[in-house]
Amino acid sequence: MTSPEDDRLKSRTARTLKWNVIDRLASQVLYAVTGIVLARLLSTEDFGLVGAVLVFQAFASLLVDSGFSYALIQRKNPTQTDYSTVLWFNMAVAVALYILLWFCAPLIADCFQGDRRLIPLSRVMFISFIINASAIVQTNRLMKRMDVKMVAVSNSLGLVAGAVAGIALAVNGFGAWAIVWQTITLGSVKSIVLWTTQKWLPSARFSWHALRGFLGIGSRMMLTSFLNTLFLNIYSFVIGNRAGLSQLGYYTQSDKWSKMGIMSLSQTLTSSFLPTLSAVQDDYDRFRRACSKMNRFTAYLLFPAMFGLMAMATPIFHLLFQQKWDPSIILFQILLLRGVFTVLTGLYNNFLLSQGHARTIMWMEVLRDSVALIALAACLPFIRLENPEHPVLGLELLLWGQLLAAVISWLFTLIYTSRLTKTTFGSFLSDIAPYFFESAIICLGLWYLSETIHNPLICLLIQIPTALIIYFFVNKAAGSKIQSDVIGYIRGRL
């Protein structure tokens, strides 16, 4: 029997998860529609230009947050002073970094074969991380209260406005500038919506004492995020620098579309589960039960989603882009496979973070990045390899290195997490194994259909409902408790 407190926490978690799923689905639909239109209108070089700028923006945005958003969520009862201090700190760092990067824009162009178009592009694009910095604390407060409805609304409105701006500029021949102004518009609308709908206002006070209180977890999570960002973006830098902007365009497209599924799932789970885990961090039995259930729920969603997208990659790309981006398909598939381990590692990091083990997370990231750098160094001489059958052969080799690093990181994180929760390594694997094998077998059939049905629309119309129906009935026959909980919650809401 569960206690009333467990039931209340379960209800709050389910409600938070519901709105996070709505947010992610709405965001991905809007983002996908915009991405499809822009992919048809813009060239591979346009995407390469923006991809080059995004390498530097990713690091700047990371420094703006400084890991304090993780620390705020992990803390049980952050105060008004805590929130205000983090907001003022984020804004100050954002402005300082923008000024620095404005002057460094010519150096950025030099990193990518001296393409001077990058100078004005980067100076405008970097405005977005100042805008985004203004929304971090407002978003964080809603997540902490497990009240994320308005986060979903602000994201959707921002994406609609960004889509209108980006598509209008692309149609009128503005090239890469369409993506830049799409990004600026999205962030501006989201921030405006959050500030105008929330009653919270910061205090005119900055506390060094409060800031120091976040440094332990915040600095370690920032370093972890920095290493992770370096791990993800060093490939864009190397590809653009060594192989050219057209090859970077192929990589950017595969990376963008794979992240739509991977990051959406990972962010949804983090924003839904971390507040729950933090709430029960002092109750060992409840914490262990929560970890086990979250592990099974993640596997139930993760494996069919990622394996299914891998199996259906060719008809998806052909339906959306025809043959224009075919070289990106194999890159997309490898990145999705890596994403399986990325999401699982992120889930286990939530278990560790909720208990304050930020140092361990940092060292796991160091391990993964060390393997990634070794693989990168080994593959670097072959980055320009291509032939008519494999025009991105060199890039494929780089991504297999990423996959190896992700597997090693997941394995070591799982070992430490099993020790923390006093749960055997085998128990964690047995929780996820049924969903892995079910998904793998079903997706072999999907792959066969992709190879035999050449009309992409007909292929997808057959594949998607068939896979969903088989997966549902297989889990029903197996007595999946997770599936029963999901169906029960949906029925209750209806």
VEXLUM-691296 format. One line per field, with one value per residue (C-alpha): x, y, z; residue number from 1; residue in three letters. Coordinates in nm, 4 decimals. Layout:
<nodes>
east <- [X_...] .
north <- [Y_...] .
up <- [Z_...] .
num <- [NUM_...] .
residu <- [ala_...] .
</nodes>
This chain:
<nodes>
east <- [0.0000_0.1235_0.0899_-0.1259_0.1952_0.3197_-0.0099_0.0077_0.3653_0.2728_-0.0160_0.2035_0.4707_0.2129_0.0651_0.4107_0.4972_0.1727_0.2476_0.6087_0.4937_0.2429_0.5194_0.7613_0.5071_0.3806_0.7349_0.8564_0.5616_0.6133_0.9906_0.9608_0.7259_0.9578_1.2639_1.1124_1.0252_1.3684_1.5485_1.3718_1.4361_1.7930_2.1191_2.3557_2.5993_2.3359_2.2947_2.6719_2.7059_2.4546_2.6055_2.9426_2.7913_2.6009_2.9280_3.0240_2.6719_2.6391_2.9353_2.8273_2.4756_2.6254_2.8407_2.5409_2.3487_2.6626_2.4903_2.2848_1.9508_2.0392_2.1326_1.8038_1.5990_1.8083_1.7641_1.4481_1.3340_1.5100_1.4313_1.3420_1.7008_1.8284_1.6168_1.6989_2.0706_2.0811_1.8816_2.1113_2.4181_2.2880_2.2098_2.5471_2.7391_2.5243_2.5955_2.9676_2.9952_2.8062_3.0456_3.3435_3.2054_3.1072_3.4750_3.5784_3.3498_3.6373_3.8315_3.5286_3.5269_3.8976_3.8225_3.6010_3.8243_3.7948_3.4311_3.3501_2.9755_3.0065_3.0940_2.7528_2.5691_2.7383_2.6996_2.3237_2.2786_2.4594_2.1890_1.9699_2.1601_2.1022_1.7314_1.7308_1.9140_1.6225_1.3871_1.5999_1.4828_1.1178_1.1257_1.3144_1.0584_0.7740_0.9655_1.0461_0.6762_0.5982_0.3702_0.4959_0.1795_0.2929_0.6370_0.4621_0.2496_0.5478_0.7518_0.4680_0.3991_0.7704_0.8007_0.4995_0.6408_0.9873_0.8431_0.6615_0.9760_1.2104_0.9921_0.9101_1.2798_1.3707_1.1030_1.2405_1.5944_1.7657_1.9462_2.1117_1.9655_1.6251_1.7507_1.9175_1.6019_1.3919_1.6085_1.5923_1.2147_1.1569_1.3559_1.2037_0.8427_0.9045_1.0664_0.7934_0.5185_0.6832_0.7453_0.3964_0.2075_0.3997_0.3545_0.7118_0.9551_1.3171_1.4337_1.6793_1.9337_2.2348_2.3704_2.7219_2.6358_2.3476_2.5671_2.8386_2.5741_2.5140_2.8795_2.9261_2.6639_2.6404_3.0098_3.0336_2.7198_2.8483_3.1773_2.9862_2.7651_3.0674_3.2408_2.9221_2.8779_3.2411_3.1891_2.8824_3.0141_3.3780_3.2645_3.0872_3.4013_3.6314_3.3989_3.3582_3.7285_3.8647_3.5910_3.4079_3.0687_2.8799_2.9851_2.9015_2.5563_2.4938_2.6067_2.4007_2.0836_2.1330_2.2268_1.9282_1.6699_1.8139_1.8195_1.4496_1.3765_1.6739_1.6778_1.2985_1.2801_1.5783_1.4550_1.1024_1.2273_1.4675_1.2137_0.9518_1.1611_1.4316_1.1889_1.0248_1.3561_1.4675_1.1439_1.2142_1.5932_1.5870_1.3521_1.5615_1.2813_1.0681_1.3749_1.4698_1.1142_1.1009_1.4314_1.3173_0.9879_1.1517_1.4042_1.1262_0.9137_1.2088_1.2860_0.9187_0.9306_1.2949_1.3603_1.0587_1.1044_1.4752_1.4777_1.1637_1.3129_1.6287_1.4263_1.2083_1.4865_1.4925_1.1176_1.1073_1.3890_1.2516_0.9021_1.0242_1.3202_1.3101_1.6756_1.8331_1.9664_2.0295_2.3912_2.2536_2.0472_2.3276_2.4557_2.1033_2.0800_2.4138_2.3223_1.9892_2.1687_2.4046_2.0981_1.9710_2.2733_2.2644_1.9073_1.9755_2.2895_2.0929_1.8292_2.0886_2.2547_1.9208_1.9380_2.2880_2.2145_1.9084_2.1419_2.4012_2.6570_2.7500_3.1196_3.0548_2.8561_3.1457_3.3995_3.1728_3.1622_3.5422_3.5654_3.3273_3.5003_3.8424_3.7256_3.5630_3.8833_4.0867_3.8359_3.8395_4.2173_4.2136_3.9520_4.0739_4.3043_4.0064_3.7508_3.7555_3.6988_3.4107_3.3028_2.9910_2.8257_2.9337_2.9732_3.0071_3.2255_3.4694_3.1856_3.0488_3.3787_3.3635_3.0127_3.1024_3.3568_3.0790_2.8729_3.1598_3.2097_2.8371_2.8298_3.1283_2.9816_2.6457_2.8111_3.0150_2.7265_2.5016_2.7570_2.7818_2.4057_2.3374_2.5703_2.4040_2.0556_2.1789_2.0239_2.2134_2.3496_2.1412_1.8214_1.8676_1.9244_1.6313_1.4038_1.4829_1.5619_1.2028_1.1421_1.4809_1.4165_1.0531_1.1527_1.4516_1.2469_0.9584_1.1970_1.3672_1.0298_1.0024_1.3438_1.2384_0.9324_1.1556_1.3633_1.0701_0.8114_0.9530_0.6707_0.7708_0.4202_0.2647_0.5591_0.5180_0.1391_0.1930_0.4920_0.3734_0.0311_0.1582_0.4496_0.2321_-0.0340_0.2177_0.4118_0.0928_-0.0368_0.3017_0.3303_-0.0319_0.0316_0.3511_0.1617_0.3633_0.2865_0.4252_0.1905_-0.1021_-0.0132_0.0115_-0.3250_-0.4853_-0.3652_-0.4898_-0.8307_-0.8517_-0.7809_-1.0355] .
north <- [0.0000_0.3474_0.6346_0.9435_1.1420_0.9011_0.9355_1.3158_1.3132_1.0641_1.2872_1.5974_1.4113_1.2795_1.6293_1.7760_1.4980_1.5568_1.9252_1.8528_1.5994_1.8499_2.1110_1.8800_1.7502_2.0974_2.2313_1.9482_1.9725_2.3469_2.3111_2.0269_2.2163_2.5177_2.2985_2.1163_2.4411_2.5945_2.2741_2.2909_2.6649_2.7017_2.5464_2.3150_2.6077_2.8257_2.5602_2.5285_2.9015_2.8892_2.5660_2.7403_3.0218_2.7774_2.6172_2.9371_3.0218_2.6857_2.7613_3.1188_3.0091_2.7497_3.0067_3.2357_2.9718_2.8610_2.5463_2.7402_2.6296_2.2721_2.3901_2.5806_2.2721_2.0459_2.2807_2.2013_2.5548_2.8309_3.1831_3.5081_3.6190_3.2968_3.3447_3.7152_3.6600_3.3938_3.6150_3.9184_3.6974_3.5360_3.8735_4.0248_3.7301_3.7344_4.1014_4.0623_3.7606_3.9330_4.2274_3.9911_3.7826_4.0916_4.1875_3.8255_3.7838_3.8241_3.5506_3.3216_3.3765_3.2890_2.9526_2.8580_2.9232_3.3024_3.3290_3.6954_3.6327_3.4877_3.8253_3.9986_3.6672_3.5888_3.9413_3.9283_3.5618_3.6129_3.8559_3.5496_3.4242_3.7573_3.7209_3.3576_3.4461_3.6645_3.3631_3.1074_3.1875_3.2304_2.8871_2.7429_2.8660_2.7024_2.3748_2.3813_2.4187_2.1418_2.3897_2.3910_2.4754_2.8306_2.7067_2.4986_2.7957_3.0330_2.7794_2.7242_3.0940_3.1599_2.8827_3.0102_3.3633_3.2333_3.0168_3.3113_3.5259_3.2526_3.1302_3.4842_3.5721_3.2428_3.2895_3.6374_3.5096_3.6056_3.2708_3.1986_3.5197_3.3465_3.1021_3.3806_3.5909_3.2832_3.2201_3.5828_3.5985_3.2673_3.3698_3.7177_3.5996_3.3235_3.5654_3.8273_3.5709_3.4408_3.7854_3.9150_3.6111_3.5470_3.7528_3.7050_3.9962_3.9890_4.1863_4.4704_4.2709_4.0569_3.8199_3.6832_3.4522_3.3023_3.2693_3.0901_2.8496_2.7317_2.7056_2.3464_2.1845_2.4733_2.4837_2.1069_2.0900_2.3802_2.2002_1.8827_2.0721_2.2495_1.9192_1.7755_2.0811_2.0587_1.6899_1.7674_2.0776_1.9973_1.7872_2.0844_2.2923_2.0255_1.9460_2.3122_2.3822_2.0737_1.9489_2.2704_2.4303_2.1971_1.8896_2.0830_2.1467_1.7713_1.7143_2.0072_1.8699_1.5178_1.6554_1.8916_1.6299_1.3648_1.6111_1.6807_1.3363_1.2875_1.6250_1.6444_1.3130_1.3880_1.7361_1.6110_1.3424_1.5769_1.8543_1.6011_1.3644_1.5783_1.7817_1.4537_1.2899_1.5994_1.5875_1.2287_1.2526_1.1933_0.8924_0.6015_0.3516_0.5993_0.7205_0.3686_0.2879_0.6133_0.5352_0.1887_0.3141_0.6025_0.3608_0.1371_0.4281_0.5791_0.2472_0.2040_0.5322_0.5509_0.2251_0.2240_0.5951_0.5821_0.2425_0.3308_0.6555_0.4700_0.2124_0.4766_0.7286_0.6810_0.7243_1.0162_1.2031_1.1238_1.2389_1.5625_1.6564_1.4138_1.3178_1.6540_1.5460_1.1731_1.1905_1.2987_0.9798_0.7514_1.0303_1.0722_0.6995_0.6852_0.9926_0.8336_0.5203_0.7367_0.9177_0.5993_0.6003_0.9790_0.9728_0.6827_0.8524_1.1740_0.9815_0.8222_1.1606_1.2826_1.0067_1.1174_1.4901_1.4598_1.3153_1.5900_1.3769_1.6474_1.5610_1.2062_1.3327_1.5613_1.2770_1.0563_1.3355_1.3647_0.9925_1.0132_1.3142_1.1547_0.8563_1.0918_1.2907_0.9743_0.8578_1.2025_1.2044_0.8573_0.9546_1.3078_1.2089_1.0483_1.3276_1.4231_1.0675_1.0357_0.8335_0.8233_0.5587_0.7233_1.1002_1.1522_0.8501_1.0568_1.2017_0.8528_0.7551_1.0575_0.9680_0.6072_0.7575_0.9585_0.6439_0.4556_0.7386_0.7455_0.3690_0.3853_0.6830_0.5064_0.1886_0.3596_0.5878_0.2834_0.1046_0.3996_0.4600_0.0977_0.1389_0.4624_0.3100_-0.0214_-0.1927_-0.4522_-0.3760_-0.6624_-0.5146_-0.1947_-0.3961_-0.6293_-0.3240_-0.2043_-0.5312_-0.6279_-0.2937_-0.3127_-0.6552_-0.5817_-0.2604_-0.4137_-0.7004_-0.4757_-0.2291_-0.5012_-0.5440_-0.1675_-0.1622_-0.4421_-0.2388_0.0658_-0.1422_-0.2915_-0.0098_0.2766_0.5290_0.7078_0.8218_0.4761_0.3186_0.5431_0.5015_0.1269_0.1317_0.3695_0.2235_-0.1324_-0.0747_0.1023_-0.1685_-0.4539_-0.2769_-0.2090_-0.5654_-0.7223_-0.5181_-0.5899_-0.9627_-0.9296_-0.7504_-0.4281_-0.2273_0.0885_0.0621_0.0004_0.3129_0.5207_0.3956_0.4421_0.8003_0.8844_0.7321_0.9234_1.2536_1.1821] .
up <- [0.0000_-0.0804_0.1643_0.0967_0.0649_-0.2032_-0.3887_-0.3802_-0.5062_-0.7779_-0.8862_-0.8987_-1.0948_-1.3416_-1.3872_-1.4431_-1.6858_-1.8746_-1.9340_-2.0187_-2.2781_-2.4189_-2.4297_-2.6055_-2.8553_-2.9433_-2.9646_-3.1828_-3.4216_-3.4629_-3.4803_-3.7321_-3.9631_-3.9615_-4.0074_-4.3039_-4.4819_-4.4147_-4.5194_-4.8548_-4.9058_-4.7760_-4.8936_-4.7082_-4.6864_-4.5149_-4.2468_-4.2244_-4.1548_-3.8720_-3.7417_-3.7139_-3.5056_-3.2843_-3.1722_-2.9885_-2.8778_-2.7040_-2.4771_-2.4104_-2.3118_-2.0800_-1.9001_-1.8599_-1.6631_-1.4722_-1.3462_-1.0911_-1.2379_-1.1384_-0.7903_-0.7525_-0.8408_-0.6178_-0.3179_-0.1234_-0.0403_-0.2375_-0.1169_-0.2919_-0.2436_-0.4025_-0.7152_-0.7438_-0.7030_-0.9738_-1.2121_-1.1697_-1.2008_-1.5217_-1.6798_-1.5865_-1.7310_-2.0466_-2.1178_-2.0474_-2.2768_-2.5552_-2.5500_-2.5571_-2.8433_-3.0441_-3.0615_-3.1257_-3.4288_-3.6827_-3.5029_-3.5296_-3.9053_-3.9171_-3.7546_-4.0499_-4.3485_-4.3124_-4.4236_-4.3458_-4.3633_-4.0142_-3.8573_-3.8799_-3.8420_-3.5124_-3.3722_-3.4179_-3.3216_-2.9903_-2.8767_-2.8227_-2.5186_-2.3404_-2.4155_-2.3030_-1.9811_-1.8775_-1.8840_-1.6946_-1.3412_-1.4375_-1.6011_-1.3050_-1.0516_-1.2431_-1.2715_-0.9002_-0.8161_-1.0681_-1.2450_-1.6031_-1.7948_-1.8724_-1.9778_-2.2436_-2.3533_-2.3765_-2.5755_-2.8240_-2.8756_-2.9235_-3.1803_-3.3759_-3.3874_-3.4775_-3.7538_-3.9101_-3.9014_-4.0277_-4.3121_-4.4286_-4.4490_-4.6190_-4.8843_-4.9550_-5.0076_-4.6813_-4.6534_-4.3183_-4.1723_-4.1683_-3.9027_-3.7031_-3.6768_-3.6107_-3.3041_-3.1839_-3.2236_-3.0463_-2.7378_-2.7210_-2.7315_-2.4767_-2.2313_-2.2740_-2.2108_-1.8927_-1.7481_-1.8252_-1.6926_-1.3701_-1.0542_-0.9397_-0.9642_-0.8473_-0.5476_-0.5997_-0.4057_-0.4845_-0.2182_-0.2449_0.0429_-0.1560_-0.4643_-0.2696_-0.1402_-0.4958_-0.5938_-0.4770_-0.6974_-0.9457_-1.0369_-1.0737_-1.2867_-1.4962_-1.5523_-1.6357_-1.8801_-2.0227_-2.0922_-2.2381_-2.4610_-2.5667_-2.6446_-2.8588_-3.0364_-3.0974_-3.3916_-3.5514_-3.5086_-3.6509_-3.9425_-4.0389_-3.9968_-4.1756_-4.4125_-4.5063_-4.4523_-4.6892_-4.4877_-4.1705_-4.3195_-4.3561_-3.9983_-3.8659_-4.0247_-3.8861_-3.5448_-3.5349_-3.6265_-3.3960_-3.1052_-3.1540_-3.0152_-2.7857_-2.6094_-2.5908_-2.4099_-2.1860_-2.0906_-2.0286_-1.7919_-1.6124_-1.5575_-1.4446_-1.2326_-1.0676_-0.8502_-0.7409_-0.6561_-0.4642_-0.2616_-0.1433_-0.1199_0.2585_0.2482_0.1234_0.0546_-0.1392_-0.3279_-0.4366_-0.5483_-0.7452_-0.9189_-1.0235_-1.1616_-1.3482_-1.4990_-1.6356_-1.7558_-1.9440_-2.1142_-2.2071_-2.4034_-2.5075_-2.6922_-2.9257_-3.0005_-3.0878_-3.2592_-3.4515_-3.5822_-3.6867_-3.8799_-4.0461_-4.1169_-4.4947_-4.5614_-4.3148_-4.4914_-4.8377_-4.7431_-4.5856_-4.8063_-5.1024_-5.1791_-5.0937_-4.7529_-4.8133_-4.6907_-4.3512_-4.3036_-4.1801_-3.9528_-3.8150_-3.7375_-3.5555_-3.3495_-3.2513_-3.1316_-2.9290_-2.7968_-2.6295_-2.3991_-2.3615_-2.2287_-1.9914_-1.8609_-1.8082_-1.6122_-1.3841_-1.3402_-1.2024_-0.9414_-0.8469_-0.8531_-0.6309_-0.3655_-0.4158_-0.6053_-0.8562_-0.8282_-0.9479_-1.2457_-1.3337_-1.3292_-1.5406_-1.7972_-1.7883_-1.8597_-2.1561_-2.3058_-2.2698_-2.4730_-2.7253_-2.7713_-2.8237_-3.0867_-3.2482_-3.2694_-3.4265_-3.6874_-3.7654_-4.0553_-4.2309_-4.1858_-4.5553_-4.6768_-4.9210_-5.2220_-5.4415_-5.2198_-4.8917_-4.9375_-4.5593_-4.4796_-4.2733_-4.0664_-4.0025_-3.8420_-3.6117_-3.4966_-3.4196_-3.1805_-3.0126_-2.9760_-2.8104_-2.5609_-2.4780_-2.4119_-2.1763_-1.9871_-1.9487_-1.8213_-1.5494_-1.4468_-1.4131_-1.1939_-0.9548_-0.9530_-0.8614_-0.5626_-0.4541_-0.4591_-0.3135_-0.6158_-0.8138_-1.1582_-1.2907_-1.1476_-1.3449_-1.6617_-1.5971_-1.5586_-1.9106_-2.0931_-2.1896_-2.3617_-2.5369_-2.6909_-2.7794_-2.9564_-3.1344_-3.2797_-3.3879_-3.5510_-3.7534_-3.9190_-3.9708_-4.1361_-4.3723_-4.4744_-4.5384_-4.7776_-4.9657_-4.9866_-5.1929_-5.1509_-4.8267_-4.7304_-4.7757_-4.5946_-4.2892_-4.2854_-4.2583_-4.0227_-3.7501_-3.6583_-3.7000_-3.4612_-3.2018_-3.2019_-3.1742_-2.8966_-2.7005_-2.7173_-2.6465_-2.3256_-2.2372_-2.2732_-2.0666_-1.7882_-1.8033_-1.4870_-1.6465_-1.9427_-1.7072_-1.5095_-1.8276_-1.9612_-1.6189_-1.5938_-1.9456_-1.8705_-1.5451_-1.7167_-1.9899] .
num <- [1_2_3_4_5_6_7_8_9_10_11_12_13_14_15_16_17_18_19_20_21_22_23_24_25_26_27_28_29_30_31_32_33_34_35_36_37_38_39_40_41_42_43_44_45_46_47_48_49_50_51_52_53_54_55_56_57_58_59_60_61_62_63_64_65_66_67_68_69_70_71_72_73_74_75_76_77_78_79_80_81_82_83_84_85_86_87_88_89_90_91_92_93_94_95_96_97_98_99_100_101_102_103_104_105_106_107_108_109_110_111_112_113_114_115_116_117_118_119_120_121_122_123_124_125_126_127_128_129_130_131_132_133_134_135_136_137_138_139_140_141_142_143_144_145_146_147_148_149_150_151_152_153_154_155_156_157_158_159_160_161_162_163_164_165_166_167_168_169_170_171_172_173_174_175_176_177_178_179_180_181_182_183_184_185_186_187_188_189_190_191_192_193_194_195_196_197_198_199_200_201_202_203_204_205_206_207_208_209_210_211_212_213_214_215_216_217_218_219_220_221_222_223_224_225_226_227_228_229_230_231_232_233_234_235_236_237_238_239_240_241_242_243_244_245_246_247_248_249_250_251_252_253_254_255_256_257_258_259_260_261_262_263_264_265_266_267_268_269_270_271_272_273_274_275_276_277_278_279_280_281_282_283_284_285_286_287_288_289_290_291_292_293_294_295_296_297_298_299_300_301_302_303_304_305_306_307_308_309_310_311_312_313_314_315_316_317_318_319_320_321_322_323_324_325_326_327_328_329_330_331_332_333_334_335_336_337_338_339_340_341_342_343_344_345_346_347_348_349_350_351_352_353_354_355_356_357_358_359_360_361_362_363_364_365_366_367_368_369_370_371_372_373_374_375_376_377_378_379_380_381_382_383_384_385_386_387_388_389_390_391_392_393_394_395_396_397_398_399_400_401_402_403_404_405_406_407_408_409_410_411_412_413_414_415_416_417_418_419_420_421_422_423_424_425_426_427_428_429_430_431_432_433_434_435_436_437_438_439_440_441_442_443_444_445_446_447_448_449_450_451_452_453_454_455_456_457_458_459_460_461_462_463_464_465_466_467_468_469_470_471_472_473_474_475_476_477_478_479_480_481_482_483_484_485_486_487_488_489_490_491_492_493_494] .
residu <- [met_thr_ser_pro_glu_asp_asp_arg_leu_lys_ser_arg_thr_ala_arg_thr_leu_lys_trp_asn_val_ile_asp_arg_leu_ala_ser_gln_val_leu_tyr_ala_val_thr_gly_ile_val_leu_ala_arg_leu_leu_ser_thr_glu_asp_phe_gly_leu_val_gly_ala_val_leu_val_phe_gln_ala_phe_ala_ser_leu_leu_val_asp_ser_gly_phe_ser_tyr_ala_leu_ile_gln_arg_lys_asn_pro_thr_gln_thr_asp_tyr_ser_thr_val_leu_trp_phe_asn_met_ala_val_ala_val_ala_leu_tyr_ile_leu_leu_trp_phe_cys_ala_pro_leu_ile_ala_asp_cys_phe_gln_gly_asp_arg_arg_leu_ile_pro_leu_ser_arg_val_met_phe_ile_ser_phe_ile_ile_asn_ala_ser_ala_ile_val_gln_thr_asn_arg_leu_met_lys_arg_met_asp_val_lys_met_val_ala_val_ser_asn_ser_leu_gly_leu_val_ala_gly_ala_val_ala_gly_ile_ala_leu_ala_val_asn_gly_phe_gly_ala_trp_ala_ile_val_trp_gln_thr_ile_thr_leu_gly_ser_val_lys_ser_ile_val_leu_trp_thr_thr_gln_lys_trp_leu_pro_ser_ala_arg_phe_ser_trp_his_ala_leu_arg_gly_phe_leu_gly_ile_gly_ser_arg_met_met_leu_thr_ser_phe_leu_asn_thr_leu_phe_leu_asn_ile_tyr_ser_phe_val_ile_gly_asn_arg_ala_gly_leu_ser_gln_leu_gly_tyr_tyr_thr_gln_ser_asp_lys_trp_ser_lys_met_gly_ile_met_ser_leu_ser_gln_thr_leu_thr_ser_ser_phe_leu_pro_thr_leu_ser_ala_val_gln_asp_asp_tyr_asp_arg_phe_arg_arg_ala_cys_ser_lys_met_asn_arg_phe_thr_ala_tyr_leu_leu_phe_pro_ala_met_phe_gly_leu_met_ala_met_ala_thr_pro_ile_phe_his_leu_leu_phe_gln_gln_lys_trp_asp_pro_ser_ile_ile_leu_phe_gln_ile_leu_leu_leu_arg_gly_val_phe_thr_val_leu_thr_gly_leu_tyr_asn_asn_phe_leu_leu_ser_gln_gly_his_ala_arg_thr_ile_met_trp_met_glu_val_leu_arg_asp_ser_val_ala_leu_ile_ala_leu_ala_ala_cys_leu_pro_phe_ile_arg_leu_glu_asn_pro_glu_his_pro_val_leu_gly_leu_glu_leu_leu_leu_trp_gly_gln_leu_leu_ala_ala_val_ile_ser_trp_leu_phe_thr_leu_ile_tyr_thr_ser_arg_leu_thr_lys_thr_thr_phe_gly_ser_phe_leu_ser_asp_ile_ala_pro_tyr_phe_phe_glu_ser_ala_ile_ile_cys_leu_gly_leu_trp_tyr_leu_ser_glu_thr_ile_his_asn_pro_leu_ile_cys_leu_leu_ile_gln_ile_pro_thr_ala_leu_ile_ile_tyr_phe_phe_val_asn_lys_ala_ala_gly_ser_lys_ile_gln_ser_asp_val_ile_gly_tyr_ile_arg_gly_arg_leu] .
</nodes>
